[in-house]
Amino acid sequence: MSLPHQPSAGRPAPRRRMNVSNEDFFGPQPTSTAELPDSDAVLRFLAVAMVEIDEGARDLEQLGHIVDDRVYRFLRGRLVFQRRVHALERGPRMRPQVAVGRIHSRSPRDGVLEAVVMVTYGKLTRAVVVRLEGWDHRWRATDLHIL
């Protein structure tokens, strides 16, 4: 006679159900830095795109795949303000010739990168500040500002 808590011979032990929510299983998954693509290419793209958005020469929708929702909403509000400013100026908006300078970055933990990208266009030199986090095997900008 077998005890109730021990499996009988020839029968597999009953499986314990894990308490995992759908969000944990199907939601965005963090990714290690080693499993992510080169961050410099992403940083260069974001820096140039931020300048072009600021100058009214690029649509914000082109960044939707690489920024998280909070950053997208922030940039959309900034874009509305920029469009009002540019409406006062006459003439078509030209795409600025942007030169990406030095990239200063550090990683506070695995899967996270904080960086400052220096950009020059016209007579201006500005800094683009970016925080990238690895989600679902790609970099996502969770903070993005141009100074």
C-alpha positions as CSV (number, residue, x, y, z in Angstrom):
1,M,0.0,0.0,0.0
2,S,1.5,3.4,-1.0
3,L,1.1,6.6,1.0
4,P,-1.0,9.3,-0.5
5,H,1.9,11.8,-0.8
6,Q,4.2,9.4,-2.6
7,P,3.6,8.5,-6.2
8,S,2.9,4.8,-6.8
9,A,5.2,2.8,-9.0
10,G,4.8,3.4,-12.7
11,R,2.8,6.6,-12.2
12,P,4.5,10.0,-12.6
13,A,4.4,12.4,-9.7
14,P,1.6,15.0,-10.0
15,R,2.8,18.3,-11.4
16,R,2.5,21.4,-9.2
17,R,1.0,24.3,-10.9
18,M,3.1,27.4,-10.9
19,N,1.4,30.7,-10.1
20,V,2.4,32.7,-13.1
21,S,0.2,35.5,-14.5
22,N,-0.3,36.0,-18.2
23,E,1.6,39.3,-18.0
24,D,4.6,37.5,-16.6
25,F,4.5,34.8,-19.2
26,F,3.4,36.7,-22.3
27,G,4.4,40.3,-21.5
28,P,7.7,42.0,-22.3
29,Q,10.7,40.1,-21.1
30,P,14.0,41.7,-20.0
31,T,17.0,40.9,-22.1
32,S,20.7,40.6,-21.1
33,T,23.2,43.0,-22.7
34,A,25.0,40.1,-24.3
35,E,21.8,39.1,-26.2
36,L,21.2,42.7,-27.5
37,P,22.4,44.3,-30.8
38,D,25.1,46.9,-30.9
39,S,24.0,49.9,-28.8
40,D,26.1,52.5,-30.7
41,A,24.0,52.2,-33.9
42,V,20.8,52.7,-31.9
43,L,22.2,55.7,-30.0
44,R,23.3,57.3,-33.3
45,F,19.9,56.8,-34.8
46,L,18.1,58.2,-31.8
47,A,20.4,61.3,-31.6
48,V,19.9,62.2,-35.3
49,A,16.1,61.4,-35.1
50,M,15.8,63.7,-32.0
51,V,17.4,66.6,-33.8
52,E,15.3,66.1,-36.9
53,I,12.1,65.9,-34.8
54,D,13.1,69.1,-33.0
55,E,13.6,70.8,-36.3
56,G,10.3,69.5,-37.7
57,A,11.9,67.4,-40.4
58,R,11.0,63.9,-39.2
59,D,7.7,62.3,-38.2
60,L,7.5,61.0,-34.6
61,E,5.9,57.8,-35.8
62,Q,9.3,56.7,-37.1
63,L,10.5,56.3,-33.5
64,G,7.5,54.3,-32.3
65,H,9.2,51.0,-32.5
66,I,12.2,52.0,-30.4
67,V,10.8,54.2,-27.6
68,D,8.4,53.1,-24.9
69,D,5.0,54.6,-24.5
70,R,5.9,57.2,-21.8
71,V,8.7,58.6,-24.0
72,Y,6.4,58.6,-27.1
73,R,3.8,60.6,-25.2
74,F,6.4,63.1,-24.0
75,L,7.8,63.5,-27.5
76,R,4.3,64.0,-29.0
77,G,3.7,66.8,-26.5
78,R,7.1,68.4,-27.4
79,L,6.3,68.0,-31.1
80,V,3.0,69.9,-30.8
81,F,4.9,72.8,-29.2
82,Q,7.6,72.7,-31.9
83,R,5.0,72.8,-34.6
84,R,3.5,75.9,-33.1
85,V,6.9,77.5,-33.1
86,H,7.8,76.5,-36.6
87,A,4.3,77.7,-37.9
88,L,5.4,81.2,-37.0
89,E,8.5,80.8,-39.3
90,R,8.1,80.9,-43.0
91,G,9.5,78.5,-45.5
92,P,9.8,74.7,-45.7
93,R,11.6,72.8,-43.0
94,M,14.8,71.4,-44.3
95,R,16.4,68.2,-42.9
96,P,19.4,69.4,-40.9
97,Q,22.8,67.9,-41.6
98,V,23.6,66.3,-38.3
99,A,27.1,65.1,-37.3
100,V,27.2,62.7,-34.5
101,G,30.2,63.3,-32.2
102,R,31.3,61.4,-29.1
103,I,29.2,58.9,-27.3
104,H,29.6,58.6,-23.6
105,S,27.9,55.6,-22.1
106,R,27.8,53.4,-19.0
107,S,25.9,50.4,-17.9
108,P,24.4,50.6,-14.3
109,R,23.3,47.0,-14.6
110,D,22.9,44.2,-17.1
111,G,20.5,45.1,-19.9
112,V,20.5,48.8,-19.2
113,L,22.6,51.5,-20.9
114,E,22.7,55.2,-20.1
115,A,24.4,57.5,-22.6
116,V,25.0,61.0,-23.8
117,V,25.5,61.5,-27.5
118,M,27.0,64.8,-28.7
119,V,25.5,66.1,-32.0
120,T,26.4,69.1,-34.1
121,Y,24.2,70.7,-36.8
122,G,24.5,74.2,-38.2
123,K,26.3,76.3,-35.6
124,L,24.7,74.3,-32.7
125,T,26.2,71.5,-30.6
126,R,23.7,69.7,-28.4
127,A,23.6,66.7,-26.1
128,V,21.1,63.9,-26.5
129,V,20.6,62.0,-23.3
130,V,19.3,58.4,-23.6
131,R,18.5,55.5,-21.4
132,L,18.2,52.2,-23.2
133,E,16.8,49.0,-21.7
134,G,16.8,45.6,-23.2
135,W,13.3,44.2,-23.8
136,D,12.4,41.3,-26.0
137,H,15.9,41.1,-27.5
138,R,16.0,44.7,-28.6
139,W,16.9,48.1,-27.2
140,R,14.0,50.3,-26.1
141,A,14.5,54.0,-25.1
142,T,12.9,54.5,-21.7
143,D,14.3,58.1,-21.4
144,L,15.2,60.5,-24.2
145,H,16.0,64.2,-24.0
146,I,17.8,66.8,-26.0
147,L,19.6,69.5,-24.2
